[in-house]
Amino acid sequence: MKSIKEKHPLAIRWAHWVNFPVLMIMIWSGMLIYWANDVYTFTIFGHTFFNFFPAWFNKALNIPFRLAEGMAFHFLFMWFFAINGFLYVLYTAISGEWRQLLPKRQSFKEAWLVLLHDLHIRKMLPPQNKYNAAQRIAYTSIIVMGFGSLFTGLAIYKPVQFYWATWLCGGYHLARIEHFVLTIGYVLFFVIHIVQVIIAGWNNFRSVISGFEIVKEQPITNIKTSEDEKTV
């Protein structure tokens, strides 16, 4: 027997779908800014193996000489990113959704079981609620990363006015590295998240759009016992 069950409130779905395009624009505009000072490389013992974004990559995506455009988009959409994130955290705090979102004591152990199940190494399904252990850790981490991006972004954007933020980040150069590493983290999260959505199937994806999912209910059977049926 199948039934329709509410899964995601409107506020959660709204924040999710607003955040995705906003963050994509932030990453894209950040690459336009990064082109102007592409200093990060993969270097070991003084030998540079590769740049994160070599010249051919920038030319292929038409990134060069668009610094002003990148800054304009980045500084505009950072407000949408910040406001959307603030409203999302505020809603989860007031509504109590945070109870289903924050990792529990056993979440890190159960997350390993989720990974083994997804890799088809373990057949038994890990404990499932609204979010499994791996999702709790991932979704909480992305909130922390969002705060980190805003904090390091302010340290880079206004290193004089927000000198205390720049100092807490370890200086301007470290703040820029931290901001860059967080961006790589978002990209990795996107890739893993999309793969997980595909694995989970259409029913799970539909719930993020409509807020409802179709669940299969097990039939309940009543078994009556009497004193005569008990064995000694």
C-alpha positions in Angstrom: 0.0 0.0 0.0 1.3 3.4 -1.0 0.7 6.8 0.7 1.8 10.4 0.2 3.8 11.8 3.0 5.1 15.4 3.6 8.9 15.5 3.7 10.3 19.0 3.0 8.6 22.3 4.1 8.3 25.1 1.6 11.0 27.2 3.4 13.6 24.4 3.1 12.7 23.9 -0.6 12.8 27.6 -1.3 16.3 28.0 0.3 17.6 25.0 -1.5 16.5 26.1 -5.0 17.5 29.7 -4.5 20.9 28.8 -3.1 21.9 26.5 -6.1 21.9 29.1 -8.9 23.2 31.9 -6.6 26.2 29.7 -5.5 26.9 28.7 -9.1 27.0 32.4 -10.1 29.3 33.1 -7.1 31.7 30.4 -8.2 31.6 31.5 -11.8 32.2 35.2 -11.0 34.9 34.2 -8.5 36.8 32.5 -11.3 36.6 35.7 -13.3 38.2 37.5 -10.3 40.7 34.7 -9.7 42.0 35.0 -13.3 43.5 38.5 -12.4 45.8 36.9 -9.8 46.1 33.2 -10.5 48.8 32.4 -7.9 47.8 29.0 -6.6 49.6 25.9 -7.9 50.2 22.3 -6.9 53.9 22.5 -5.8 56.0 19.9 -4.0 59.6 20.6 -3.0 59.8 23.6 -5.3 58.5 21.8 -8.4 55.2 23.0 -9.8 53.2 20.2 -11.3 50.2 22.3 -12.5 48.2 25.4 -12.1 44.6 25.0 -10.9 43.4 26.9 -13.9 46.0 27.0 -16.7 45.9 29.5 -19.5 44.1 27.2 -22.0 41.3 26.6 -19.5 40.7 30.3 -18.9 40.7 30.9 -22.7 38.3 28.0 -23.4 35.7 29.4 -21.0 36.3 33.1 -22.1 37.4 34.1 -18.6 40.3 36.5 -19.2 39.9 40.3 -19.1 36.5 40.1 -17.3 37.7 41.2 -13.8 35.3 44.1 -13.4 32.3 42.0 -14.6 33.3 39.2 -12.1 33.6 41.6 -9.2 30.2 43.2 -10.0 28.4 39.9 -10.1 30.3 38.5 -7.1 29.6 41.4 -4.8 26.0 41.6 -5.9 25.1 38.0 -5.4 26.9 37.6 -2.2 24.0 39.5 -0.6 21.5 37.0 -1.9 23.8 34.2 -0.7 24.1 35.7 2.8 20.4 36.6 3.1 19.2 33.2 1.9 21.6 31.4 4.2 20.6 33.5 7.2 16.9 32.9 6.6 17.5 29.2 6.2 19.4 28.9 9.5 16.8 31.1 11.2 14.0 28.9 10.0 15.7 25.6 11.0 16.3 27.1 14.5 12.8 28.3 15.0 10.9 25.4 13.5 13.0 22.7 15.2 14.2 21.3 11.8 17.7 21.4 13.2 17.0 18.3 15.3 16.8 16.3 12.1 19.7 18.1 10.5 22.5 18.2 13.1 24.8 15.1 13.4 24.3 12.9 16.4 26.9 11.1 18.5 26.6 7.9 16.4 26.3 9.8 13.0 30.0 9.5 12.1 29.9 5.7 12.7 26.6 5.3 10.7 27.9 7.5 7.9 30.5 4.8 7.2 27.7 2.3 6.9 25.9 4.6 4.5 29.1 4.8 2.3 29.5 1.0 2.3 25.8 0.6 1.3 26.1 3.1 -1.5 29.2 1.3 -2.8 27.2 -2.0 -2.7 29.6 -3.5 -0.3 27.0 -3.7 2.5 23.5 -5.0 1.7 21.7 -3.9 4.9 20.3 -0.4 4.7 21.7 1.9 7.3 19.3 3.7 9.8 17.1 6.0 7.8 15.1 9.0 9.1 14.4 12.2 7.2 18.2 12.4 6.7 20.6 9.6 7.1 23.9 10.0 9.0 25.9 11.0 5.9 23.4 13.6 4.9 23.4 15.1 8.4 27.1 15.5 8.3 27.2 16.8 4.7 24.3 19.3 5.1 25.7 20.6 8.4 29.1 21.0 6.9 27.8 23.0 4.0 26.2 25.4 6.4 29.5 25.8 8.2 31.3 26.3 4.9 28.8 29.0 3.9 29.6 30.9 7.0 33.3 30.4 6.3 32.9 31.7 2.8 31.2 34.9 4.0 33.8 35.4 6.8 36.8 34.9 4.5 35.1 36.9 1.8 34.8 39.9 4.0 38.4 39.5 5.1 39.4 39.7 1.4 36.9 42.3 0.3 37.6 44.8 3.1 40.9 43.9 4.7 41.2 47.3 6.3 37.7 47.9 7.5 37.4 44.2 8.7 41.0 44.0 9.8 40.0 41.8 12.8 38.4 39.2 10.3 41.6 39.2 8.2 43.7 38.7 11.4 41.5 35.8 12.5 41.9 34.2 9.1 45.7 34.4 9.5 46.2 37.4 7.2 45.1 38.4 3.7 47.0 35.7 1.8 45.7 32.9 4.1 42.2 34.3 3.9 42.3 34.1 0.1 43.6 30.5 0.3 40.8 29.5 2.7 38.2 31.1 0.5 39.6 29.2 -2.5 39.6 25.9 -0.7 36.0 26.4 0.4 35.1 26.9 -3.2 36.7 23.6 -4.2 34.7 22.1 -1.3 31.4 23.4 -2.8 32.3 21.9 -6.2 33.0 18.5 -4.7 29.8 18.7 -2.7 27.8 19.5 -5.9 29.3 16.4 -7.7 28.7 14.0 -4.8 25.2 15.5 -4.1 24.1 15.1 -7.8 25.4 11.5 -7.8 23.5 10.8 -4.6 20.3 12.3 -6.0 20.6 10.1 -9.1 21.1 7.0 -6.9 18.2 7.9 -4.6 15.8 8.0 -7.6 12.9 10.1 -8.8 10.8 9.9 -5.7 13.5 11.6 -3.6 14.1 14.3 -6.2 10.3 14.9 -6.5 10.1 15.5 -2.8 12.5 18.4 -3.0 10.3 20.0 -5.6 6.8 19.3 -4.3 7.6 18.7 -0.7 5.9 15.2 -0.7 7.1 11.7 -1.3 5.4 8.4 -2.0 6.1 5.8 0.7 5.2 2.1 0.9 3.4 1.1 4.1 3.6 -2.4 5.5 0.3 -4.0 6.2 -0.4 -4.3 10.0 -1.7 -7.7 11.2 -3.3 -8.2 14.5 -2.5 -11.4 16.4 -4.7 -12.2 19.3 -3.4 -14.5 22.0 -5.2 -16.0 25.0 -4.1 -17.7 28.1 -5.0 -21.1 26.6 -2.6 -20.5 23.7 0.4 -19.9 25.9 2.8 -22.8 26.4 4.4 -23.5 29.7 
